Amino acid sequence: MHDDTPDGPAVAVLRLGHRPGRDERMTTHVGLTARALGADRVWFPDNAGQSKDTVDDITDRFGGPFTAELTDSPHSLIRNWKGHVVHLTMYGQRIQDVEADIREVHRDDGEPLLLVVGSEKVSFDVYEDADWNVGVTNQPHSEVAGLAVFLDRLFEGAELEREWADADRTVVPMETGKRVESVSTDDDTDASP
């Protein structure tokens, strides 16, 4: 159900629930955040095909590896996960109280992680099936913010230095303005003296 990656054990994200017409952008942003901040895979509910297509397109253009998939049985995915499950919820334990334990299980013990982020009201069985229910803050906030903070804490900022394979485009960091360049696969150096 998951693979370890060359950089260590897998980190996957499950978007639990999707309300068509209401959650399109938020569901897509869960996938984009998972990709950009170090996860290896995202599962979307089977009614979120547009979000999957958008994440696939971004991965094709800006590089990977990253996999987006649809699932019609998210609760089965949680119950059968061969690793640890972290449910991100504002009702959970404070991240600063549990992040070291989660990092140790993931990095030091080599256990894959499944990060679950909800949409609509999350059923109580998810709280029971999770190894940790974690709140990045116990104040109302978006699931995208929770996922971003959690991934940054898990990887301790190392995800920001990630190299992207097979990218067609790259963003050039600038003090002012926006610049996206095509990634050239040809040798662009001038061989003349």
Backbone as CSV, one residue per row, in Angstrom:
resi,resn,N_x,N_y,N_z,CA_x,CA_y,CA_z,C_x,C_y,C_z
1,MET,0.816,-1.191,0.000,0.000,0.000,0.000,0.860,1.255,0.000
2,HIS,2.141,1.114,0.279,3.048,2.252,0.239,4.440,1.731,-0.033
3,ASP,5.309,2.622,-0.416,6.704,2.267,-0.674,7.586,3.182,0.130
4,ASP,8.732,2.647,0.550,9.729,3.532,1.117,10.390,4.271,-0.030
5,THR,10.883,5.448,0.247,11.501,6.261,-0.784,13.005,6.253,-0.584
6,PRO,13.766,6.712,-1.579,15.208,6.770,-1.408,15.630,7.655,-0.228
7,ASP,14.780,8.625,0.131,15.109,9.539,1.226,14.627,9.043,2.579
8,GLY,14.035,7.857,2.633,13.570,7.333,3.911,12.195,6.747,3.797
9,PRO,11.607,6.427,4.941,10.277,5.819,4.917,9.222,6.774,4.354
10,ALA,8.210,6.196,3.777,7.171,6.965,3.090,6.394,7.857,4.045
11,VAL,5.971,8.997,3.500,5.015,9.878,4.155,3.894,10.102,3.145
12,ALA,2.705,9.645,3.499,1.548,9.775,2.615,0.494,10.625,3.314
13,VAL,-0.336,11.264,2.510,-1.406,12.113,3.023,-2.726,11.579,2.489
14,LEU,-3.714,11.505,3.365,-5.066,11.118,2.982,-6.000,12.278,3.240
15,ARG,-6.637,12.766,2.178,-7.678,13.788,2.311,-8.976,13.040,2.586
16,LEU,-9.477,13.180,3.773,-10.664,12.454,4.199,-11.889,13.327,3.977
17,GLY,-12.671,12.995,2.969,-13.866,13.766,2.660,-13.605,14.835,1.620
18,HIS,-14.619,15.066,0.789,-14.533,16.108,-0.242,-15.954,16.466,-0.645
19,ARG,-16.296,17.736,-0.482,-17.619,18.222,-0.858,-17.507,18.947,-2.196
20,PRO,-17.947,18.282,-3.277,-17.838,18.912,-4.610,-18.513,20.281,-4.621
21,GLY,-17.839,21.211,-5.291,-18.361,22.565,-5.381,-17.958,23.435,-4.208
22,ARG,-17.667,22.826,-3.074,-17.282,23.593,-1.897,-15.802,23.441,-1.567
23,ASP,-15.267,22.240,-1.758,-13.901,21.932,-1.308,-12.877,21.840,-2.426
24,GLU,-13.233,22.194,-3.662,-12.318,21.978,-4.789,-10.925,22.578,-4.548
25,ARG,-10.885,23.856,-4.216,-9.583,24.510,-4.017,-8.858,23.959,-2.804
26,MET,-9.590,23.758,-1.702,-8.959,23.280,-0.476,-8.386,21.872,-0.668
27,THR,-9.136,20.996,-1.321,-8.643,19.644,-1.570,-7.414,19.678,-2.465
28,THR,-7.462,20.493,-3.508,-6.294,20.635,-4.380,-5.097,21.152,-3.595
29,HIS,-5.317,22.132,-2.731,-4.219,22.710,-1.963,-3.652,21.725,-0.947
30,VAL,-4.467,20.805,-0.439,-3.927,19.736,0.410,-2.900,18.937,-0.391
31,GLY,-3.245,18.574,-1.626,-2.318,17.813,-2.470,-1.074,18.589,-2.835
32,LEU,-1.237,19.857,-3.197,-0.068,20.672,-3.566,0.853,20.893,-2.376
33,THR,0.282,21.096,-1.205,1.084,21.285,0.007,1.820,20.002,0.368
34,ALA,1.130,18.871,0.276,1.775,17.580,0.545,2.985,17.404,-0.370
35,ARG,2.807,17.672,-1.657,3.893,17.532,-2.630,5.044,18.490,-2.339
36,ALA,4.717,19.751,-2.145,5.754,20.777,-1.999,6.554,20.636,-0.710
37,LEU,5.940,20.063,0.325,6.600,20.040,1.632,7.035,18.648,2.082
38,GLY,7.264,17.738,1.119,8.001,16.530,1.443,7.260,15.220,1.497
39,ALA,5.936,15.220,1.371,5.236,13.930,1.334,5.517,13.252,-0.004
40,ASP,5.282,11.953,-0.047,5.550,11.168,-1.246,4.299,10.906,-2.070
41,ARG,3.126,11.005,-1.409,1.885,10.584,-2.052,0.711,11.260,-1.371
42,VAL,-0.352,11.429,-2.145,-1.628,11.880,-1.562,-2.732,11.009,-2.125
43,TRP,-3.672,10.661,-1.254,-4.903,10.003,-1.676,-6.041,10.991,-1.503
44,PHE,-6.837,11.123,-2.568,-8.041,11.936,-2.538,-9.255,11.017,-2.572
45,PRO,-10.390,11.476,-2.048,-11.622,10.711,-2.222,-11.932,10.547,-3.709
46,ASP,-12.659,9.496,-4.054,-12.899,9.210,-5.468,-13.738,10.262,-6.187
47,ASN,-14.363,11.190,-5.449,-15.110,12.267,-6.105,-14.273,13.541,-6.272
48,ALA,-12.956,13.436,-6.086,-12.059,14.591,-6.203,-11.084,14.429,-7.366
49,GLY,-11.588,13.912,-8.480,-10.737,13.684,-9.642,-10.104,14.945,-10.202
50,GLN,-10.797,16.071,-10.106,-10.235,17.328,-10.605,-9.001,17.727,-9.795
51,SER,-9.037,17.518,-8.487,-7.874,17.827,-7.651,-6.703,16.922,-8.009
52,LYS,-6.977,15.655,-8.226,-5.924,14.725,-8.643,-5.294,15.180,-9.952
53,ASP,-6.133,15.546,-10.927,-5.617,15.987,-12.225,-4.737,17.214,-12.085
54,THR,-5.122,18.157,-11.238,-4.317,19.365,-11.034,-2.966,19.020,-10.413
55,VAL,-2.964,18.172,-9.398,-1.702,17.788,-8.749,-0.817,17.008,-9.722
56,ASP,-1.410,16.125,-10.515,-0.634,15.401,-11.530,0.003,16.375,-12.519
57,ASP,-0.753,17.384,-12.943,-0.239,18.376,-13.888,0.933,19.154,-13.292
58,ILE,0.794,19.573,-12.047,1.887,20.304,-11.381,3.119,19.412,-11.258
59,THR,2.920,18.157,-10.899,4.053,17.227,-10.769,4.724,17.014,-12.118
60,ASP,3.942,16.882,-13.179,4.516,16.737,-14.519,5.342,17.951,-14.910
61,ARG,4.874,19.141,-14.564,5.572,20.363,-14.976,6.721,20.754,-14.056
62,PHE,6.534,20.587,-12.737,7.531,21.086,-11.789,8.354,19.986,-11.119
63,GLY,8.118,18.741,-11.472,8.967,17.648,-11.006,8.379,16.833,-9.876
64,GLY,9.055,15.770,-9.602,8.627,14.819,-8.584,9.843,14.218,-7.915
65,PRO,9.751,13.031,-7.407,8.605,12.143,-7.542,7.489,12.482,-6.556
66,PHE,6.259,12.282,-7.010,5.081,12.439,-6.175,3.928,11.741,-6.875
67,THR,3.072,11.080,-6.111,1.953,10.338,-6.669,0.654,10.832,-6.059
68,ALA,-0.336,11.079,-6.914,-1.694,11.413,-6.464,-2.613,10.285,-6.921
69,GLU,-3.442,9.820,-6.001,-4.339,8.706,-6.298,-5.728,9.000,-5.740
70,LEU,-6.714,8.277,-6.262,-8.075,8.336,-5.747,-8.362,7.055,-4.965
71,THR,-9.189,7.166,-3.935,-9.601,5.987,-3.183,-11.104,6.048,-2.909
72,ASP,-11.738,4.888,-2.998,-13.153,4.813,-2.637,-13.335,4.207,-1.248
73,SER,-12.207,3.916,-0.573,-12.300,3.320,0.769,-11.254,3.922,1.712
74,PRO,-11.409,5.201,2.051,-10.409,5.860,2.900,-10.297,5.241,4.296
75,HIS,-11.395,4.784,4.862,-11.329,4.209,6.209,-10.580,2.886,6.196
76,SER,-10.709,2.137,5.127,-9.955,0.899,4.965,-8.461,1.204,4.834
77,LEU,-8.141,2.265,4.120,-6.749,2.687,3.966,-6.134,2.985,5.338
78,ILE,-6.881,3.682,6.182,-6.395,4.002,7.529,-6.205,2.722,8.340
79,ARG,-7.208,1.853,8.362,-7.143,0.624,9.175,-6.043,-0.321,8.730
80,ASN,-5.748,-0.359,7.423,-4.776,-1.313,6.891,-3.381,-0.727,6.671
81,TRP,-3.172,0.493,7.082,-1.872,1.155,6.873,-0.787,0.409,7.641
82,LYS,0.307,0.088,6.965,1.436,-0.625,7.574,2.461,0.386,8.067
83,GLY,2.129,1.055,9.109,2.962,2.089,9.694,2.134,2.802,10.739
84,HIS,2.427,4.080,10.955,1.701,4.865,11.947,0.795,5.889,11.268
85,VAL,-0.324,6.173,11.919,-1.313,7.106,11.399,-1.356,8.340,12.298
86,VAL,-1.233,9.512,11.673,-1.328,10.785,12.369,-2.551,11.513,11.824
87,HIS,-3.512,11.774,12.685,-4.699,12.519,12.304,-4.495,13.967,12.732
88,LEU,-4.503,14.883,11.776,-4.301,16.299,12.069,-5.652,16.944,12.349
89,THR,-5.826,17.417,13.570,-7.091,17.986,14.023,-6.820,19.025,15.094
90,MET,-7.593,20.080,15.120,-7.356,21.097,16.156,-7.693,20.573,17.544
91,TYR,-8.342,19.412,17.630,-8.704,18.834,18.923,-7.625,17.897,19.460
92,GLY,-6.531,17.740,18.723,-5.507,16.774,19.101,-4.509,17.303,20.106
93,GLN,-3.545,16.430,20.414,-2.442,16.814,21.290,-1.619,17.900,20.603
94,ARG,-1.014,18.755,21.401,-0.196,19.833,20.837,1.016,19.247,20.117
95,ILE,1.281,19.754,18.918,2.378,19.225,18.125,3.704,19.303,18.872
96,GLN,3.904,20.371,19.616,5.171,20.526,20.328,5.353,19.471,21.416
97,ASP,4.271,18.806,21.819,4.364,17.760,22.836,4.616,16.375,22.250
98,VAL,4.331,16.186,20.957,4.445,14.844,20.372,5.358,14.761,19.156
99,GLU,5.828,15.895,18.629,6.597,15.853,17.383,7.868,15.035,17.497
100,ALA,8.567,15.071,18.622,9.801,14.297,18.769,9.517,12.803,18.713
101,ASP,8.428,12.373,19.354,8.066,10.952,19.315,7.715,10.511,17.900
102,ILE,6.963,11.328,17.184,6.583,10.982,15.812,7.809,10.952,14.916
103,ARG,8.679,11.941,15.053,9.909,11.987,14.253,10.767,10.756,14.532
104,GLU,10.869,10.351,15.787,11.684,9.184,16.152,11.123,7.917,15.510
105,VAL,9.817,7.728,15.593,9.197,6.543,15.001,9.412,6.534,13.487
106,HIS,9.281,7.703,12.871,9.409,7.793,11.413,10.868,7.695,10.966
107,ARG,11.692,8.561,11.456,13.067,8.659,10.976,13.962,7.580,11.563
108,ASP,13.915,7.417,12.874,14.848,6.500,13.525,14.406,5.044,13.429
109,ASP,13.102,4.791,13.540,12.598,3.419,13.485,12.173,3.008,12.081
110,GLY,12.150,3.969,11.148,11.841,3.650,9.753,10.393,3.320,9.471
111,GLU,9.476,3.862,10.272,8.056,3.578,10.084,7.415,4.580,9.118
112,PRO,6.699,4.097,8.102,5.954,4.994,7.227,4.849,5.705,8.010
113,LEU,4.522,6.914,7.563,3.457,7.701,8.195,2.337,7.961,7.197
114,LEU,1.111,7.864,7.683,-0.060,8.299,6.947,-0.643,9.479,7.703
115,LEU,-0.688,10.643,7.047,-1.233,11.852,7.647,-2.654,12.037,7.132
116,VAL,-3.614,12.099,8.040,-5.019,12.207,7.675,-5.498,13.623,7.953
117,VAL,-6.061,14.270,6.920,-6.654,15.597,7.087,-8.101,15.540,6.630
118,GLY,-8.981,16.082,7.438,-10.409,16.000,7.167,-10.911,17.110,6.279
119,SER,-12.185,17.020,6.001,-12.912,18.030,5.258,-14.144,18.372,6.083
120,GLU,-15.163,17.571,5.937,-16.346,17.737,6.766,-16.091,17.082,8.118
121,LYS,-17.104,16.982,8.935,-16.949,16.400,10.268,-16.332,15.003,10.176
122,VAL,-15.271,14.787,10.919,-14.550,13.517,10.902,-15.189,12.562,11.907
123,SER,-15.449,11.332,11.467,-16.094,10.352,12.344,-15.130,9.918,13.458
124,PHE,-15.706,9.519,14.572,-14.923,9.218,15.766,-13.966,8.054,15.556
125,ASP,-14.293,7.122,14.643,-13.395,5.988,14.427,-12.027,6.427,13.913
126,VAL,-11.952,7.553,13.211,-10.650,8.057,12.751,-9.799,8.447,13.958
127,TYR,-10.409,9.102,14.939,-9.693,9.458,16.172,-9.193,8.197,16.885
128,GLU,-9.996,7.153,16.878,-9.614,5.904,17.550,-8.557,5.132,16.779
129,ASP,-8.626,5.153,15.437,-7.673,4.396,14.624,-6.312,5.067,14.512
130,ALA,-6.250,6.365,14.764,-4.981,7.093,14.655,-4.069,6.748,15.827
131,ASP,-2.774,6.689,15.525,-1.778,6.532,16.590,-1.609,7.836,17.350
132,TRP,-1.739,8.953,16.618,-1.702,10.276,17.226,-2.780,11.145,16.603
133,ASN,-3.500,11.874,17.423,-4.355,12.971,16.982,-3.597,14.234,17.360
134,VAL,-3.212,15.016,16.359,-2.270,16.120,16.564,-2.890,17.434,16.121
135,GLY,-2.767,18.448,16.964,-3.184,19.798,16.618,-1.977,20.707,16.508
136,VAL,-1.828,21.368,15.361,-0.733,22.334,15.244,-1.094,23.604,15.988
137,THR,-2.354,23.781,16.263,-2.873,24.787,17.170,-4.256,24.314,17.560
138,ASN,-4.682,24.654,18.745,-6.016,24.255,19.173,-7.029,25.363,18.901
139,GLN,-6.714,26.202,17.939,-7.606,27.251,17.463,-8.100,26.859,16.073
140,PRO,-9.267,27.332,15.658,-9.726,27.020,14.299,-8.714,27.461,13.246
141,HIS,-8.451,26.585,12.291,-7.506,26.865,11.208,-7.801,25.901,10.070
142,SER,-7.180,26.103,8.930,-7.435,25.237,7.776,-6.582,23.975,7.852
143,GLU,-7.074,22.943,7.176,-6.318,21.695,7.099,-5.024,21.859,6.311
144,VAL,-4.996,22.800,5.380,-3.769,23.063,4.626,-2.699,23.631,5.554
145,ALA,-3.083,24.565,6.414,-2.133,25.131,7.375,-1.633,24.050,8.320
146,GLY,-2.533,23.215,8.812,-2.134,22.140,9.715,-1.151,21.198,9.055
147,LEU,-1.417,20.824,7.811,-0.529,19.921,7.085,0.840,20.554,6.859
148,ALA,0.860,21.827,6.474,2.124,22.515,6.211,2.987,22.604,7.468
149,VAL,2.388,23.001,8.563,3.152,23.106,9.813,3.652,21.732,10.244
150,PHE,2.792,20.718,10.153,3.203,19.388,10.575,4.379,18.875,9.741
151,LEU,4.289,18.987,8.403,5.372,18.490,7.556,6.674,19.226,7.825
152,ASP,6.599,20.537,8.031,7.817,21.285,8.330,8.432,20.836,9.652
153,ARG,7.609,20.584,10.650,8.111,20.088,11.936,8.681,18.680,11.799
154,LEU,8.007,17.837,11.021,8.480,16.466,10.837,9.858,16.439,10.192
155,PHE,10.034,17.214,9.132,11.293,17.203,8.378,12.289,18.246,8.860
156,GLU,11.909,19.037,9.845,12.784,20.064,10.437,13.386,20.997,9.385
157,GLY,12.583,21.346,8.389,13.009,22.291,7.361,13.788,21.696,6.208
158,ALA,14.208,20.435,6.307,15.004,19.817,5.245,14.227,19.711,3.935
159,GLU,12.887,19.654,4.002,12.067,19.544,2.800,12.196,20.769,1.906
160,LEU,12.639,21.886,2.469,12.775,23.119,1.695,13.976,23.088,0.757
161,GLU,14.878,22.129,0.953,16.071,21.979,0.105,15.924,20.849,-0.908
162,ARG,14.748,20.308,-1.034,14.511,19.147,-1.898,14.864,19.435,-3.355
163,GLU,15.426,18.442,-4.015,15.696,18.497,-5.448,14.536,17.822,-6.170
164,TRP,14.102,18.384,-7.293,12.965,17.856,-8.036,13.442,17.204,-9.320
165,ALA,13.023,15.965,-9.542,13.434,15.212,-10.732,12.423,15.418,-11.859
166,ASP,12.927,15.390,-13.086,12.093,15.409,-14.292,11.197,16.638,-14.403
167,ALA,11.668,17.765,-13.915,10.892,19.003,-14.015,11.046,19.607,-15.407
168,ASP,9.957,20.145,-15.937,9.997,20.917,-17.187,10.219,22.391,-16.902
169,ARG,9.820,22.811,-15.686,9.899,24.212,-15.306,10.443,24.339,-13.899
170,THR,11.017,25.494,-13.635,11.488,25.795,-12.289,11.201,27.258,-11.979
171,VAL,10.890,27.508,-10.729,10.674,28.879,-10.275,12.022,29.451,-9.861
172,VAL,12.341,30.643,-10.342,13.586,31.312,-9.994,13.308,32.261,-8.837
173,PRO,13.917,32.019,-7.675,13.682,32.916,-6.535,14.161,34.330,-6.863
174,MET,13.325,35.314,-6.550,13.650,36.704,-6.840,13.195,37.577,-5.683
175,GLU,13.884,38.691,-5.495,13.479,39.631,-4.461,12.163,40.310,-4.834
176,THR,12.011,40.619,-6.128,10.795,41.256,-6.622,10.451,40.637,-7.969
177,GLY,9.201,40.392,-8.205,8.766,39.855,-9.494,8.539,38.361,-9.450
178,LYS,8.148,37.831,-10.611,7.880,36.408,-10.753,8.601,35.904,-11.991
179,ARG,9.281,34.761,-11.842,10.005,34.213,-12.984,9.956,32.692,-12.934
180,VAL,9.463,32.094,-14.002,9.450,30.647,-14.175,10.204,30.363,-15.462
181,GLU,11.167,29.451,-15.410,11.980,29.133,-16.577,11.797,27.683,-16.966
182,SER,11.951,27.423,-18.255,11.980,26.044,-18.734,13.295,25.418,-18.299
183,VAL,13.229,24.161,-17.936,14.439,23.429,-17.571,14.987,22.822,-18.847
184,SER,16.199,23.192,-19.191,16.817,22.698,-20.413,17.505,21.374,-20.131
185,THR,17.257,20.408,-20.983,17.946,19.127,-20.864,19.129,19.051,-21.796
186,ASP,19.267,20.055,-22.662,20.407,20.088,-23.575,21.566,20.818,-22.937
187,ASP,22.754,20.574,-23.421,23.921,21.302,-22.955,23.908,22.667,-23.613
188,ASP,23.625,23.706,-22.863,23.501,25.056,-23.405,24.823,25.819,-23.451
189,THR,25.902,25.178,-23.052,27.174,25.901,-23.029,27.710,26.024,-24.453
190,ASP,28.340,27.140,-24.702,28.937,27.403,-26.014,30.312,26.753,-26.050
191,ALA,30.511,25.865,-27.006,31.766,25.119,-27.080,32.864,25.880,-27.814
192,SER,32.564,27.039,-28.392,33.583,27.774,-29.132,34.534,28.480,-28.184
193,PRO,35.798,28.696,-28.620,36.783,29.339,-27.745,36.492,30.785,-27.471
